[in-house]
Amino acid sequence: MTTLIRQAPQPATVHRAVQVPVFGVPWPLYKLAAVVAGVVVAALVFTFTGSGTASMWASAVAVITVWWGGYVLLRERWDDGERDFIAEHRSRR
């Protein structure tokens, strides 16, 4: 016999991040900003140093910083799983 032990929590209400269409695919704005920052940093570093290696490393740092920074600041919650259920109902135990 199957019994219902607990009910699934209602998903959290979150605001959607600003999205920009890139070739018909919606991208969050922070991803587009990361790509643009990488291109700008690569062009500037290559212009001033003439080194492709330094340009690549600097642009990689810029892209990763902007991409993950935007993700952390503007992310949407999607994991309404067991951990959230336990946290919300801890006082009932």
Secondary structure, DSSP 8 states (H G I E B T S, - for coil): ------------------EEEETTEEEEHHHHHHHHHHHHHHHHHHHHH--HHHHHHHHHHHHHHHHHHHHHHH------SHHHHHHHTGGG-
